[in-house]
């Protein structure tokens, strides 16, 4: 987490806020594996599918909006 932050070092309170939703490190395993799922070289078996997905997304012209519900 620290490596991706612009402000270094993180204050203890900020670090605690990032850790808050995770009871222990084992709950962070899924989030930690996500970057390894993105193909980073043309030789990666998933690279061609990723290129095709981005080509398709570049043609997407619909507006995307979301609604924030306030309490």
DSSP file (Angstrom, degrees, kcal/mol; ACC not computed):
  #  RESIDUE AA STRUCTURE BP1 BP2  ACC     N-H-->O    O-->H-N    N-H-->O    O-->H-N    TCO  KAPPA ALPHA  PHI   PSI    X-CA   Y-CA   Z-CA
    1    1 A X    >         0   0    0      0, 0.0     3,-1.0     0, 0.0     4,-0.3   0.000 360.0 360.0 360.0 -45.3    0.0    0.0    0.0
    2    2 A X  G >   +     0   0    0      1,-0.3     3,-1.6     2,-0.2    13,-0.0   0.866 360.0  60.9 -58.3 -38.6    2.7    2.5    0.9
    3    3 A X  G 3  S+     0   0    0      1,-0.3    -1,-0.3     5,-0.0     5,-0.0   0.794 103.8  49.3 -61.9 -29.7    4.4    2.1   -2.5
    4    4 A X  G <  S+     0   0    0     -3,-1.0     2,-0.3     2,-0.0    -1,-0.3   0.375  91.9 100.2 -91.0   4.6    1.4    3.4   -4.3
    5    5 A X    <   -     0   0    0     -3,-1.6     5,-0.0    -4,-0.3    -3,-0.0  -0.716  60.7-151.7 -97.8 141.7    0.9    6.4   -2.2
    6    6 A X  S    S+     0   0    0     -2,-0.3     2,-0.6     1,-0.1    -1,-0.1   0.882  85.4  61.7 -74.8 -40.0    2.0    9.9   -3.1
    7    7 A X  S    S-     0   0    0      0, 0.0     2,-0.4     0, 0.0    -1,-0.1  -0.793  87.1-135.9 -93.0 122.9    2.5   11.1    0.5
    8    8 A X  S    S+     0   0    0     -2,-0.6     2,-0.1     1,-0.2     3,-0.0  -0.979  73.9  26.0-132.3 144.5    5.1    9.1    2.3
    9    9 A X  S    S-     0   0    0     -2,-0.4     2,-0.2     1,-0.1    -1,-0.2   0.694  86.0-132.6 -76.4 158.3    5.3    8.0    5.0
   10   10 A X        -     0   0    0     -2,-0.1    -2,-0.1     1,-0.1     2,-0.1  -0.479  23.5-110.2 -72.7 142.1    1.7    7.4    5.7
   11   11 A X     >  -     0   0    0     -2,-0.2     4,-2.4     1,-0.1     3,-0.5  -0.395  27.7-114.8 -66.3 150.3    0.5    8.6    9.1
   12   12 A X  H  > S+     0   0    0      1,-0.2     4,-2.4     2,-0.2     5,-0.1   0.860 117.1  54.9 -55.7 -37.2   -0.5    5.8   11.5
   13   13 A X  H  > S+     0   0    0      2,-0.2     4,-1.6     1,-0.2    -1,-0.2   0.862 108.5  47.9 -67.0 -35.3   -4.1    6.9   11.4
   14   14 A X  H  > S+     0   0    0     -3,-0.5     4,-2.0     2,-0.2    -2,-0.2   0.924 111.6  49.5 -70.4 -44.5   -4.2    6.7    7.5
   15   15 A X  H  X S+     0   0    0     -4,-2.4     4,-2.0     1,-0.2    -2,-0.2   0.907 110.0  52.0 -59.5 -42.1   -2.6    3.2    7.6
   16   16 A X  H  X S+     0   0    0     -4,-2.4     4,-1.4    -5,-0.2    -1,-0.2   0.867 106.3  54.3 -63.1 -36.5   -5.2    2.1   10.1
   17   17 A X  H  < S+     0   0    0     -4,-1.6     4,-0.5     1,-0.2    -1,-0.2   0.905 108.6  48.1 -65.3 -41.0   -8.0    3.4    7.9
   18   18 A X  H  < S+     0   0    0     -4,-2.0     3,-0.4     1,-0.2    -1,-0.2   0.874 115.8  44.8 -65.1 -36.4   -6.7    1.3    5.0
   19   19 A X  H >< S+     0   0    0     -4,-2.0     3,-2.0     1,-0.2    -1,-0.2   0.678  89.3  92.4 -79.5 -18.4   -6.4   -1.7    7.2
   20   20 A X  T 3< S+     0   0    0     -4,-1.4    -1,-0.2     1,-0.3    -2,-0.1   0.824  81.5  50.7 -51.1 -45.0   -9.8   -1.2    8.9
   21   21 A X  T 3  S+     0   0    0     -4,-0.5     2,-0.6    -3,-0.4    -1,-0.3   0.607 100.2  75.3 -74.3  -5.5  -12.0   -3.4    6.6
   22   22 A X    <   -     0   0    0     -3,-2.0    -1,-0.1     1,-0.1     3,-0.1  -0.905  63.5-159.9-111.8 114.3   -9.6   -6.4    6.9
   23   23 A X  S    S-     0   0    0     -2,-0.6     2,-0.3     1,-0.1    -1,-0.1   0.861  79.4 -14.0 -59.1 -36.2   -9.7   -8.4   10.2
   24   24 A X  S >  S-     0   0    0      1,-0.0     3,-1.9    -5,-0.0     4,-0.3  -0.951  81.9 -85.5-156.1 174.5   -6.2   -9.8    9.4
   25   25 A X  G >  S+     0   0    0     -2,-0.3     3,-1.9     1,-0.3     4,-0.3   0.752 115.5  71.5 -59.7 -26.0   -3.8  -10.0    6.5
   26   26 A X  G >  S+     0   0    0      1,-0.3     3,-1.0     2,-0.2    -1,-0.3   0.794  91.5  59.9 -61.9 -25.3   -5.4  -13.2    5.1
   27   27 A X  G <  S+     0   0    0     -3,-1.9     4,-0.3     1,-0.2    -1,-0.3   0.584  97.1  60.8 -77.8  -9.5   -8.3  -11.1    4.0
   28   28 A X  G <> S+     0   0    0     -3,-1.9     4,-2.0    -4,-0.3    -1,-0.2   0.465  75.8  95.6 -92.5  -3.3   -6.0   -9.0    1.8
   29   29 A X  H <> S+     0   0    0     -3,-1.0     4,-1.3    -4,-0.3    -1,-0.2   0.888  82.2  50.2 -58.3 -43.6   -5.0  -12.0   -0.4
   30   30 A X  H >> S+     0   0    0     -4,-0.3     4,-1.1    -3,-0.2     3,-0.5   0.935 111.6  46.9 -61.6 -47.6   -7.6  -11.4   -3.1
   31   31 A X  H 34 S+     0   0    0     -4,-0.3     4,-0.5     1,-0.2    -1,-0.2   0.836 109.8  55.2 -64.0 -32.5   -6.7   -7.7   -3.5
   32   32 A X  H 3< S+     0   0    0     -4,-2.0     4,-0.3     1,-0.2    -1,-0.2   0.775 106.0  51.0 -73.4 -25.0   -3.0   -8.5   -3.6
   33   33 A X  H XX S+     0   0    0     -4,-1.3     3,-1.1    -3,-0.5     4,-0.6   0.726  87.2  84.7 -84.8 -21.6   -3.4  -11.0   -6.5
   34   34 A X  G >< S+     0   0    0     -4,-1.1     3,-1.9     1,-0.3     4,-0.4   0.879  84.8  54.8 -51.2 -48.1   -5.3   -8.7   -8.8
   35   35 A X  G >4 S+     0   0    0     -4,-0.5     3,-1.0     1,-0.3    -1,-0.3   0.826 102.8  57.9 -58.5 -29.3   -2.2   -6.9  -10.3
   36   36 A X  G <4 S+     0   0    0     -3,-1.1    -1,-0.3    -4,-0.3    -2,-0.2   0.641  96.7  64.0 -74.7 -12.3   -0.8  -10.3  -11.3
   37   37 A X  G << S+     0   0    0     -3,-1.9     2,-0.6    -4,-0.6    -1,-0.2   0.573  82.8  89.6 -85.7 -10.0   -4.0  -11.0  -13.4
   38   38 A X  S <  S-     0   0    0     -3,-1.0     2,-0.2    -4,-0.4     9,-0.1  -0.787  83.3-124.8 -91.4 120.6   -3.3   -8.1  -15.8
   39   39 A X        +     0   0    0     -2,-0.6    -2,-0.1     7,-0.1     3,-0.1  -0.450  29.9 178.3 -66.5 130.1   -1.2   -9.2  -18.7
   40   40 A X        +     0   0    0     -2,-0.2     2,-0.3    -4,-0.1    -1,-0.1   0.414  60.9  45.6-114.6   0.2    1.9   -6.9  -19.0
   41   41 A X  S >  S-     0   0    0      1,-0.1     3,-1.6     0, 0.0     6,-0.2  -0.981  80.2-118.9-140.1 154.3    3.7   -8.4  -22.0
   42   42 A X  T 3  S+     0   0    0     -2,-0.3     6,-0.2     1,-0.3     5,-0.1   0.736 112.7  62.0 -62.4 -21.7    2.6   -9.6  -25.5
   43   43 A X  T 3  S+     0   0    0      4,-0.1    -1,-0.3     3,-0.1     2,-0.1   0.623  76.3 111.2 -80.1 -12.5    3.7  -13.1  -24.6
   44   44 A X  S X  S-     0   0    0     -3,-1.6     3,-1.9     1,-0.1     4,-0.4  -0.395  76.1-127.7 -62.6 135.4    1.3  -13.4  -21.7
   45   45 A X  T 3  S+     0   0    0      1,-0.3     4,-0.3     2,-0.1     3,-0.2   0.761 109.6  46.7 -56.9 -25.6   -1.5  -16.0  -22.6
   46   46 A X  T 3> S+     0   0    0      1,-0.2     4,-2.0     2,-0.1    -1,-0.3   0.447  85.3  95.8 -94.7  -1.1   -4.2  -13.4  -21.7
   47   47 A X  H <> S+     0   0    0     -3,-1.9     4,-2.4     1,-0.2     5,-0.2   0.906  81.7  49.7 -60.5 -46.0   -2.6  -10.5  -23.7
   48   48 A X  H  > S+     0   0    0     -4,-0.4     4,-2.4     1,-0.2    -1,-0.2   0.905 111.1  49.0 -63.5 -41.4   -4.6  -11.0  -26.9
   49   49 A X  H  > S+     0   0    0     -4,-0.3     4,-2.1     1,-0.2    -1,-0.2   0.884 111.1  51.4 -64.0 -37.3   -8.0  -11.1  -25.0
   50   50 A X  H  X S+     0   0    0     -4,-2.0     4,-2.3     2,-0.2    -2,-0.2   0.910 109.3  49.6 -66.0 -42.5   -7.0   -8.0  -23.1
   51   51 A X  H  X S+     0   0    0     -4,-2.4     4,-2.3     1,-0.2    -2,-0.2   0.920 111.4  49.3 -61.5 -44.4   -6.1   -6.1  -26.3
   52   52 A X  H  X S+     0   0    0     -4,-2.4     4,-2.1     1,-0.2    -1,-0.2   0.890 109.3  52.3 -63.6 -38.8   -9.5   -7.1  -27.9
   53   53 A X  H  X S+     0   0    0     -4,-2.1     4,-2.6     1,-0.2    -1,-0.2   0.932 110.5  47.1 -62.7 -45.3  -11.3   -6.0  -24.8
   54   54 A X  H  X S+     0   0    0     -4,-2.3     4,-2.0     2,-0.2    -2,-0.2   0.875 109.6  53.9 -65.9 -36.1   -9.6   -2.6  -24.9
   55   55 A X  H  X S+     0   0    0     -4,-2.3     4,-0.6     2,-0.2    -1,-0.2   0.913 111.8  45.7 -61.9 -41.5  -10.4   -2.2  -28.6
   56   56 A X  H >< S+     0   0    0     -4,-2.1     3,-1.0     1,-0.2     4,-0.5   0.914 110.7  52.3 -66.6 -43.9  -14.1   -2.9  -27.9
   57   57 A X  H >< S+     0   0    0     -4,-2.6     3,-1.1     1,-0.3    -1,-0.2   0.830 100.8  61.9 -64.6 -31.8  -14.1   -0.5  -24.9
   58   58 A X  H 3< S+     0   0    0     -4,-2.0    -1,-0.3     1,-0.2    -2,-0.2   0.773 103.4  51.0 -64.5 -24.0  -12.7    2.3  -27.1
   59   59 A X  T << S+     0   0    0     -3,-1.0     2,-0.4    -4,-0.6    -1,-0.2   0.570  82.5 112.1 -87.3 -10.5  -15.8    2.0  -29.3
   60   60 A X    <   +     0   0    0     -3,-1.1    -3,-0.0    -4,-0.5    -4,-0.0  -0.504  36.0 169.1 -70.3 120.5  -18.2    2.3  -26.3
   61   61 A X        +     0   0    0     -2,-0.4    -1,-0.1     2,-0.1     2,-0.1   0.391  32.2 113.6-117.3   1.9  -20.0    5.6  -26.6
   62   62 A X        -     0   0    0      1,-0.1     2,-0.3     0, 0.0    -2,-0.0  -0.469  69.9-111.6 -77.2 148.2  -22.8    5.4  -24.0
   63   63 A X        -     0   0    0     -2,-0.1     2,-0.5     1,-0.0    -1,-0.1  -0.598  27.6-152.6 -76.7 135.0  -22.7    7.7  -21.0
   64   64 A X        +     0   0    0     -2,-0.3     2,-0.3     2,-0.0    -1,-0.0  -0.941  21.7 167.6-110.4 126.8  -22.1    6.0  -17.8
   65   65 A X        -     0   0    0     -2,-0.5     2,-0.3     2,-0.0    -2,-0.0  -0.937  16.8-157.2-133.3 159.1  -23.5    7.5  -14.6
   66   66 A X        -     0   0    0     -2,-0.3     2,-0.5     2,-0.0    -2,-0.0  -0.945  14.3-131.0-133.8 157.6  -23.9    6.4  -11.1
   67   67 A X        -     0   0    0     -2,-0.3     2,-0.6     2,-0.0    -2,-0.0  -0.929  12.4-152.6-113.5 127.4  -26.2    7.5   -8.4
   68   68 A X        -     0   0    0     -2,-0.5     2,-0.6     2,-0.0    -2,-0.0  -0.875  11.4-148.1-100.2 123.3  -24.9    8.2   -4.9
   69   69 A X        -     0   0    0     -2,-0.6     2,-0.4     2,-0.0    -2,-0.0  -0.801  11.1-153.8 -94.2 123.6  -27.4    7.7   -2.3
   70   70 A X              0   0    0     -2,-0.6    -2,-0.0     1,-0.1     0, 0.0  -0.763 360.0 360.0 -98.9 142.1  -27.1   10.1    0.7
   71   71 A X              0   0    0     -2,-0.4    -1,-0.1     0, 0.0    -2,-0.0   0.442 360.0 360.0 -93.8 360.0  -28.3    9.1    4.1
